[in-house]
Amino acid sequence: MLLAADRPIWCLPQDQVPPALRTTALGLEEEEARRRLERYGANRLPALRRRPLGLRLLD
């Protein structure tokens, strides 16, 4: 099963999620995890840069 914009991962039933992500309920094997890390990078969100509180109050 491939993921599509009209059927995002969070809409799938629980038993369909691992096959859609090409993994198992136990997770990835170490070698596959290493390959995906090299290909896609770390699973991290960028830090948010917020305006200082004083400037937000002046707004």
Backbone atoms as SQL, in Angstrom:
CREATE TABLE atoms (id INTEGER PRIMARY KEY, chain TEXT, resi INTEGER, resn TEXT, atom TEXT, x REAL, y REAL, z REAL);
INSERT INTO atoms VALUES
  (1, 'A', 1, 'MET', 'N', 0.845, -1.182, 0.000),
  (2, 'A', 1, 'MET', 'CA', 0.000, 0.000, 0.000),
  (3, 'A', 1, 'MET', 'C', 0.885, 1.237, 0.000),
  (4, 'A', 2, 'LEU', 'N', 0.604, 2.164, -0.884),
  (5, 'A', 2, 'LEU', 'CA', 1.344, 3.414, -0.927),
  (6, 'A', 2, 'LEU', 'C', 0.530, 4.505, -0.255),
  (7, 'A', 3, 'LEU', 'N', 1.238, 5.437, 0.341),
  (8, 'A', 3, 'LEU', 'CA', 0.563, 6.576, 0.953),
  (9, 'A', 3, 'LEU', 'C', 0.207, 7.577, -0.135),
  (10, 'A', 4, 'ALA', 'N', -0.862, 8.307, 0.080),
  (11, 'A', 4, 'ALA', 'CA', -1.293, 9.318, -0.877),
  (12, 'A', 4, 'ALA', 'C', -1.820, 10.523, -0.117),
  (13, 'A', 5, 'ALA', 'N', -1.831, 11.655, -0.783),
  (14, 'A', 5, 'ALA', 'CA', -2.303, 12.877, -0.151),
  (15, 'A', 5, 'ALA', 'C', -3.761, 12.759, 0.280),
  (16, 'A', 6, 'ASP', 'N', -4.543, 11.996, -0.461),
  (17, 'A', 6, 'ASP', 'CA', -5.956, 11.859, -0.115),
  (18, 'A', 6, 'ASP', 'C', -6.170, 10.823, 0.997),
  (19, 'A', 7, 'ARG', 'N', -5.120, 10.109, 1.400),
  (20, 'A', 7, 'ARG', 'CA', -5.223, 9.112, 2.470),
  (21, 'A', 7, 'ARG', 'C', -3.946, 9.175, 3.320),
  (22, 'A', 8, 'PRO', 'N', -3.826, 10.220, 4.152),
  (23, 'A', 8, 'PRO', 'CA', -2.617, 10.377, 4.963),
  (24, 'A', 8, 'PRO', 'C', -2.471, 9.256, 5.992),
  (25, 'A', 9, 'ILE', 'N', -1.264, 9.079, 6.474),
  (26, 'A', 9, 'ILE', 'CA', -0.931, 7.971, 7.365),
  (27, 'A', 9, 'ILE', 'C', -1.819, 7.933, 8.603),
  (28, 'A', 10, 'TRP', 'N', -2.184, 9.086, 9.138),
  (29, 'A', 10, 'TRP', 'CA', -2.976, 9.092, 10.366),
  (30, 'A', 10, 'TRP', 'C', -4.430, 8.669, 10.142),
  (31, 'A', 11, 'CYS', 'N', -4.828, 8.514, 8.899),
  (32, 'A', 11, 'CYS', 'CA', -6.185, 8.057, 8.606),
  (33, 'A', 11, 'CYS', 'C', -6.274, 6.545, 8.401),
  (34, 'A', 12, 'LEU', 'N', -5.131, 5.887, 8.368),
  (35, 'A', 12, 'LEU', 'CA', -5.126, 4.444, 8.132),
  (36, 'A', 12, 'LEU', 'C', -5.470, 3.680, 9.404),
  (37, 'A', 13, 'PRO', 'N', -6.105, 2.531, 9.271),
  (38, 'A', 13, 'PRO', 'CA', -6.298, 1.661, 10.432),
  (39, 'A', 13, 'PRO', 'C', -4.930, 1.200, 10.950),
  (40, 'A', 14, 'GLN', 'N', -4.836, 0.927, 12.237),
  (41, 'A', 14, 'GLN', 'CA', -3.569, 0.605, 12.875),
  (42, 'A', 14, 'GLN', 'C', -2.824, -0.539, 12.188),
  (43, 'A', 15, 'ASP', 'N', -3.548, -1.549, 11.746),
  (44, 'A', 15, 'ASP', 'CA', -2.879, -2.706, 11.130),
  (45, 'A', 15, 'ASP', 'C', -2.313, -2.398, 9.740),
  (46, 'A', 16, 'GLN', 'N', -2.698, -1.275, 9.131),
  (47, 'A', 16, 'GLN', 'CA', -2.196, -0.915, 7.803),
  (48, 'A', 16, 'GLN', 'C', -1.006, 0.041, 7.851),
  (49, 'A', 17, 'VAL', 'N', -0.719, 0.581, 9.031),
  (50, 'A', 17, 'VAL', 'CA', 0.371, 1.557, 9.137),
  (51, 'A', 17, 'VAL', 'C', 1.747, 0.935, 8.886),
  (52, 'A', 18, 'PRO', 'N', 2.130, -0.150, 9.574),
  (53, 'A', 18, 'PRO', 'CA', 3.474, -0.704, 9.311),
  (54, 'A', 18, 'PRO', 'C', 3.732, -1.059, 7.839),
  (55, 'A', 19, 'PRO', 'N', 2.806, -1.751, 7.155),
  (56, 'A', 19, 'PRO', 'CA', 3.080, -2.024, 5.733),
  (57, 'A', 19, 'PRO', 'C', 3.203, -0.746, 4.893),
  (58, 'A', 20, 'ALA', 'N', 2.415, 0.275, 5.219),
  (59, 'A', 20, 'ALA', 'CA', 2.482, 1.529, 4.466),
  (60, 'A', 20, 'ALA', 'C', 3.841, 2.205, 4.650),
  (61, 'A', 21, 'LEU', 'N', 4.455, 2.002, 5.807),
  (62, 'A', 21, 'LEU', 'CA', 5.764, 2.587, 6.086),
  (63, 'A', 21, 'LEU', 'C', 6.907, 1.616, 5.803),
  (64, 'A', 22, 'ARG', 'N', 6.559, 0.465, 5.249),
  (65, 'A', 22, 'ARG', 'CA', 7.536, -0.581, 4.921),
  (66, 'A', 22, 'ARG', 'C', 8.362, -0.971, 6.144),
  (67, 'A', 23, 'THR', 'N', 7.674, -1.323, 7.217),
  (68, 'A', 23, 'THR', 'CA', 8.293, -1.757, 8.460),
  (69, 'A', 23, 'THR', 'C', 7.409, -2.821, 9.092),
  (70, 'A', 24, 'THR', 'N', 7.701, -3.189, 10.323),
  (71, 'A', 24, 'THR', 'CA', 6.871, -4.125, 11.073),
  (72, 'A', 24, 'THR', 'C', 6.469, -3.466, 12.381),
  (73, 'A', 25, 'ALA', 'N', 5.596, -4.122, 13.119),
  (74, 'A', 25, 'ALA', 'CA', 5.178, -3.586, 14.416),
  (75, 'A', 25, 'ALA', 'C', 6.347, -3.531, 15.394),
  (76, 'A', 26, 'LEU', 'N', 7.390, -4.308, 15.141),
  (77, 'A', 26, 'LEU', 'CA', 8.580, -4.309, 16.004),
  (78, 'A', 26, 'LEU', 'C', 9.579, -3.225, 15.610),
  (79, 'A', 27, 'GLY', 'N', 9.358, -2.567, 14.503),
  (80, 'A', 27, 'GLY', 'CA', 10.252, -1.502, 14.065),
  (81, 'A', 27, 'GLY', 'C', 11.185, -1.954, 12.965),
  (82, 'A', 28, 'LEU', 'N', 12.128, -1.086, 12.634),
  (83, 'A', 28, 'LEU', 'CA', 13.079, -1.356, 11.562),
  (84, 'A', 28, 'LEU', 'C', 14.262, -2.163, 12.075),
  (85, 'A', 29, 'GLU', 'N', 14.852, -2.928, 11.172),
  (86, 'A', 29, 'GLU', 'CA', 16.118, -3.566, 11.506),
  (87, 'A', 29, 'GLU', 'C', 17.188, -2.476, 11.510),
  (88, 'A', 30, 'GLU', 'N', 18.268, -2.704, 12.249),
  (89, 'A', 30, 'GLU', 'CA', 19.293, -1.678, 12.424),
  (90, 'A', 30, 'GLU', 'C', 19.867, -1.184, 11.095),
  (91, 'A', 31, 'GLU', 'N', 20.125, -2.089, 10.184),
  (92, 'A', 31, 'GLU', 'CA', 20.695, -1.707, 8.889),
  (93, 'A', 31, 'GLU', 'C', 19.713, -0.841, 8.088),
  (94, 'A', 32, 'GLU', 'N', 18.439, -1.196, 8.106),
  (95, 'A', 32, 'GLU', 'CA', 17.437, -0.399, 7.392),
  (96, 'A', 32, 'GLU', 'C', 17.291, 0.977, 8.037),
  (97, 'A', 33, 'ALA', 'N', 17.335, 1.043, 9.363),
  (98, 'A', 33, 'ALA', 'CA', 17.258, 2.332, 10.060),
  (99, 'A', 33, 'ALA', 'C', 18.441, 3.209, 9.661),
  (100, 'A', 34, 'ARG', 'N', 19.619, 2.627, 9.578),
  (101, 'A', 34, 'ARG', 'CA', 20.820, 3.368, 9.181),
  (102, 'A', 34, 'ARG', 'C', 20.679, 3.877, 7.740),
  (103, 'A', 35, 'ARG', 'N', 20.168, 3.038, 6.856),
  (104, 'A', 35, 'ARG', 'CA', 19.965, 3.439, 5.454),
  (105, 'A', 35, 'ARG', 'C', 18.983, 4.610, 5.356),
  (106, 'A', 36, 'ARG', 'N', 17.887, 4.526, 6.101),
  (107, 'A', 36, 'ARG', 'CA', 16.891, 5.615, 6.043),
  (108, 'A', 36, 'ARG', 'C', 17.430, 6.901, 6.655),
  (109, 'A', 37, 'LEU', 'N', 18.235, 6.784, 7.705),
  (110, 'A', 37, 'LEU', 'CA', 18.843, 7.966, 8.309),
  (111, 'A', 37, 'LEU', 'C', 19.760, 8.651, 7.309),
  (112, 'A', 38, 'GLU', 'N', 20.553, 7.882, 6.585),
  (113, 'A', 38, 'GLU', 'CA', 21.432, 8.456, 5.566),
  (114, 'A', 38, 'GLU', 'C', 20.635, 9.090, 4.436),
  (115, 'A', 39, 'ARG', 'N', 19.566, 8.436, 4.032),
  (116, 'A', 39, 'ARG', 'CA', 18.786, 8.939, 2.895),
  (117, 'A', 39, 'ARG', 'C', 17.916, 10.146, 3.252),
  (118, 'A', 40, 'TYR', 'N', 17.212, 10.079, 4.392),
  (119, 'A', 40, 'TYR', 'CA', 16.227, 11.111, 4.732),
  (120, 'A', 40, 'TYR', 'C', 16.683, 12.073, 5.817),
  (121, 'A', 41, 'GLY', 'N', 17.744, 11.734, 6.543),
  (122, 'A', 41, 'GLY', 'CA', 18.211, 12.587, 7.631),
  (123, 'A', 41, 'GLY', 'C', 17.485, 12.267, 8.921),
  (124, 'A', 42, 'ALA', 'N', 17.867, 12.982, 9.966),
  (125, 'A', 42, 'ALA', 'CA', 17.288, 12.763, 11.295),
  (126, 'A', 42, 'ALA', 'C', 15.821, 13.193, 11.320),
  (127, 'A', 43, 'ASN', 'N', 15.043, 12.524, 12.130),
  (128, 'A', 43, 'ASN', 'CA', 13.618, 12.817, 12.275),
  (129, 'A', 43, 'ASN', 'C', 13.446, 13.913, 13.326),
  (130, 'A', 44, 'ARG', 'N', 13.774, 15.144, 12.917),
  (131, 'A', 44, 'ARG', 'CA', 13.717, 16.276, 13.842),
  (132, 'A', 44, 'ARG', 'C', 13.003, 17.444, 13.178),
  (133, 'A', 45, 'LEU', 'N', 12.274, 18.175, 13.979),
  (134, 'A', 45, 'LEU', 'CA', 11.642, 19.399, 13.504),
  (135, 'A', 45, 'LEU', 'C', 12.610, 20.551, 13.723),
  (136, 'A', 46, 'PRO', 'N', 12.631, 21.530, 12.826),
  (137, 'A', 46, 'PRO', 'CA', 13.517, 22.679, 13.047),
  (138, 'A', 46, 'PRO', 'C', 13.047, 23.485, 14.251),
  (139, 'A', 47, 'ALA', 'N', 13.999, 24.084, 14.945),
  (140, 'A', 47, 'ALA', 'CA', 13.663, 24.916, 16.105),
  (141, 'A', 47, 'ALA', 'C', 12.923, 26.164, 15.632),
  (142, 'A', 48, 'LEU', 'N', 11.911, 26.550, 16.381),
  (143, 'A', 48, 'LEU', 'CA', 11.155, 27.755, 16.046),
  (144, 'A', 48, 'LEU', 'C', 11.904, 28.987, 16.540),
  (145, 'A', 49, 'ARG', 'N', 11.976, 29.977, 15.689),
  (146, 'A', 49, 'ARG', 'CA', 12.578, 31.239, 16.107),
  (147, 'A', 49, 'ARG', 'C', 11.444, 32.191, 16.430),
  (148, 'A', 50, 'ARG', 'N', 11.307, 32.484, 17.700),
  (149, 'A', 50, 'ARG', 'CA', 10.213, 33.359, 18.137),
  (150, 'A', 50, 'ARG', 'C', 10.745, 34.762, 18.388),
  (151, 'A', 51, 'ARG', 'N', 9.863, 35.704, 18.195),
  (152, 'A', 51, 'ARG', 'CA', 10.218, 37.090, 18.515),
  (153, 'A', 51, 'ARG', 'C', 10.303, 37.225, 20.025),
  (154, 'A', 52, 'PRO', 'N', 11.228, 38.034, 20.520),
  (155, 'A', 52, 'PRO', 'CA', 11.326, 38.243, 21.960),
  (156, 'A', 52, 'PRO', 'C', 10.000, 38.764, 22.533),
  (157, 'A', 53, 'LEU', 'N', 9.747, 38.422, 23.786),
  (158, 'A', 53, 'LEU', 'CA', 8.483, 38.777, 24.434),
  (159, 'A', 53, 'LEU', 'C', 8.238, 40.283, 24.372),
  (160, 'A', 54, 'GLY', 'N', 9.249, 41.078, 24.618),
  (161, 'A', 54, 'GLY', 'CA', 9.086, 42.541, 24.595),
  (162, 'A', 54, 'GLY', 'C', 8.576, 43.046, 23.250),
  (163, 'A', 55, 'LEU', 'N', 9.115, 42.512, 22.162),
  (164, 'A', 55, 'LEU', 'CA', 8.654, 42.920, 20.832),
  (165, 'A', 55, 'LEU', 'C', 7.246, 42.426, 20.546),
  (166, 'A', 56, 'ARG', 'N', 6.920, 41.242, 21.032),
  (167, 'A', 56, 'ARG', 'CA', 5.552, 40.738, 20.831),
  (168, 'A', 56, 'ARG', 'C', 4.557, 41.602, 21.600),
  (169, 'A', 57, 'LEU', 'N', 4.935, 42.075, 22.780),
  (170, 'A', 57, 'LEU', 'CA', 4.035, 42.943, 23.553),
  (171, 'A', 57, 'LEU', 'C', 3.841, 44.285, 22.855),
  (172, 'A', 58, 'LEU', 'N', 4.899, 44.790, 22.233),
  (173, 'A', 58, 'LEU', 'CA', 4.774, 46.060, 21.514),
  (174, 'A', 58, 'LEU', 'C', 3.898, 45.939, 20.278),
  (175, 'A', 59, 'ASP', 'N', 3.839, 44.737, 19.696),
  (176, 'A', 59, 'ASP', 'CA', 2.996, 44.529, 18.530),
  (177, 'A', 59, 'ASP', 'C', 1.564, 44.673, 18.938);
